[in-house]
Amino acid sequence: MGSSYQTVLATGSLADVRAAVAAAQQTAVIIPVAESRWAVVPSQVDGIHAETEKLAQLLSLAQGSVATSFDVFDSDVLVAMLFRDGSRYHEYLSDQAYLVETWDDDDNEILFDMLGRPYPPDATPPSGAYGADPAAFVALGVAPVDEAELGVALGRSELRAEEQHHAVLHALNLDCAPLMMSYTEAVASGAGV
């Protein structure tokens, strides 16, 4: 079994980040990762998965702020949802060919990618990354962001998801470790503010 974790990267003031976390009514650790950049690591429900999209949406409401939710699933896939002004403006999926199966009410198999897009059981999904547009991510980083390096990192779907996540965060000039922690690891780090 690989690594799985969910975190949020937020820009803005610590006061605004704290207010958004309080509004979300989620327990989370806030750790600085660069000037006016924050890792927000929420607690997992039943120790398994943390809800991050609503939290990222709330974190993006402060004027001039952006936020993204990151979800690494079993080292296989990285999903990022980017928010500005409380609205999602970009989606990223590291491997479109990674599908999960479910069944409808009539017991018919349905396949979905990690963005929730359905595929019939006999369909061949696209391969590679979706939304690997470095320009969409630049506002999350600390200048100077090398967009070419960021583009390469976003397109490297052959890497384990946590390695690709590290490469993306590194290209954004951020302290990578807090954004790759589980809630338990974030608490144990003692780095929360």
C-alpha positions in Angstrom: 0.0 0.0 0.0 1.3 3.5 -0.9 1.0 6.9 0.7 -2.3 8.7 1.0 -2.8 12.2 2.4 -4.8 15.4 1.9 -3.6 18.9 2.5 -4.4 22.5 1.5 -2.0 25.2 0.3 -3.3 28.7 1.0 -1.9 32.2 0.4 -2.6 35.2 2.4 -2.4 36.4 6.0 -2.3 34.0 9.0 -5.3 35.8 10.5 -7.4 35.1 7.3 -6.2 31.4 7.2 -7.2 30.9 10.8 -10.6 32.6 10.2 -11.3 30.3 7.3 -10.3 27.2 9.2 -12.6 28.2 12.0 -15.4 28.9 9.5 -14.9 25.4 8.1 -15.3 23.9 11.6 -12.5 21.5 10.9 -9.7 20.6 13.1 -6.5 21.4 11.3 -2.8 22.2 11.8 -1.5 25.4 10.1 2.2 25.4 9.2 4.1 28.1 7.3 5.7 26.9 4.1 6.9 30.3 2.7 6.1 34.0 3.2 2.3 34.3 3.2 2.0 30.6 2.2 0.5 28.1 4.5 0.0 24.3 4.7 -3.4 23.5 6.2 -3.5 19.9 7.3 -7.0 18.8 8.3 -7.8 15.8 10.5 -9.1 12.8 8.7 -12.5 11.3 9.3 -12.0 7.9 11.0 -8.2 8.4 10.4 -8.7 7.7 6.7 -9.6 10.8 4.5 -9.8 14.5 5.1 -12.3 16.8 3.3 -10.2 19.5 1.7 -12.2 21.1 -1.2 -14.6 23.0 1.0 -11.7 24.1 3.2 -9.7 25.3 0.1 -12.8 27.1 -1.1 -13.2 29.0 2.2 -9.4 29.8 2.3 -9.6 31.4 -1.1 -12.3 33.9 -0.1 -10.0 36.4 1.5 -9.1 39.2 -0.9 -6.2 38.3 -3.1 -5.9 34.8 -1.8 -5.8 31.5 -3.7 -5.9 28.0 -2.3 -5.6 24.5 -3.6 -6.6 21.1 -2.2 -4.1 18.3 -2.7 -5.1 14.7 -2.5 -2.5 11.9 -2.9 -4.2 8.5 -3.3 -2.2 5.4 -2.5 0.9 6.8 -4.3 -1.0 6.3 -7.6 -2.6 9.6 -8.3 -2.4 13.3 -7.4 -5.5 15.5 -7.6 -5.4 19.3 -7.1 -8.4 21.6 -7.1 -7.5 25.3 -7.3 -9.7 28.1 -5.9 -9.9 31.9 -6.1 -12.7 34.1 -4.7 -14.5 31.0 -3.4 -14.7 29.4 -6.8 -12.8 26.5 -8.4 -10.8 27.9 -11.4 -8.7 24.8 -12.3 -8.5 21.1 -11.8 -5.4 18.8 -12.1 -5.2 15.1 -12.3 -1.8 13.4 -12.6 -3.1 10.2 -14.3 -6.3 10.2 -16.3 -6.1 6.5 -16.9 -6.4 5.7 -13.2 -10.1 4.7 -12.7 -12.2 3.5 -9.8 -15.2 1.3 -10.2 -18.7 1.6 -8.8 -22.1 0.3 -9.6 -25.4 2.1 -10.3 -28.8 1.2 -8.9 -29.3 -1.5 -11.6 -25.9 -3.1 -10.7 -24.2 -1.9 -13.8 -20.5 -1.2 -13.5 -19.4 2.5 -14.0 -15.9 3.7 -14.0 -14.8 7.1 -12.8 -11.5 9.0 -12.9 -10.4 10.9 -9.8 -12.1 14.1 -11.0 -15.4 12.2 -11.0 -15.7 12.0 -14.8 -17.5 8.8 -15.8 -16.4 6.2 -18.4 -18.3 3.2 -19.7 -16.6 -0.1 -18.8 -15.4 -0.7 -22.4 -14.0 2.9 -22.8 -10.4 3.7 -22.9 -9.7 6.8 -20.9 -7.1 9.3 -22.0 -3.6 8.8 -20.6 -1.3 11.2 -18.9 -2.0 14.3 -16.8 -5.1 16.5 -17.1 -4.8 20.3 -16.3 -1.0 20.3 -16.4 -1.0 24.1 -17.0 1.8 25.7 -15.0 0.3 29.2 -15.4 -2.7 28.0 -13.3 -0.4 27.2 -10.4 2.0 30.2 -10.4 0.0 32.3 -7.9 0.5 29.6 -5.3 4.2 29.8 -5.5 6.9 32.3 -4.3 8.6 34.3 -7.1 10.5 33.5 -9.1 8.6 30.4 -10.2 10.2 28.6 -13.0 7.2 27.8 -15.2 9.1 25.4 -17.4 10.2 23.3 -14.3 6.7 23.4 -13.0 5.3 22.2 -16.3 7.7 19.3 -16.3 6.7 18.4 -12.7 3.0 18.5 -13.5 3.5 16.3 -16.5 5.5 13.5 -14.8 2.8 11.0 -14.3 5.3 8.1 -14.3 6.4 9.2 -10.8 4.8 8.0 -7.6 2.2 10.5 -6.7 4.0 11.8 -3.6 7.2 12.2 -5.6 5.3 14.2 -8.3 3.7 16.3 -5.5 7.1 17.1 -4.1 8.4 18.1 -7.5 5.4 20.5 -8.0 5.8 22.0 -4.6 9.6 22.4 -5.1 9.0 24.2 -8.4 6.7 26.6 -6.5 9.6 27.4 -4.1 7.8 26.1 -1.1 8.8 24.0 2.0 7.4 20.7 0.7 7.3 18.6 3.9 4.3 20.2 5.7 2.2 19.9 2.5 2.9 16.1 2.4 2.0 15.3 6.0 -1.0 13.5 7.5 -2.7 15.3 10.3 -1.0 13.1 12.9 2.4 13.9 11.4 1.6 17.6 11.3 0.6 17.5 15.0 3.8 15.6 15.9 6.0 18.0 14.0 5.3 20.8 16.5 5.5 23.3 13.6 1.9 24.5 13.8 1.1 28.1 14.4 
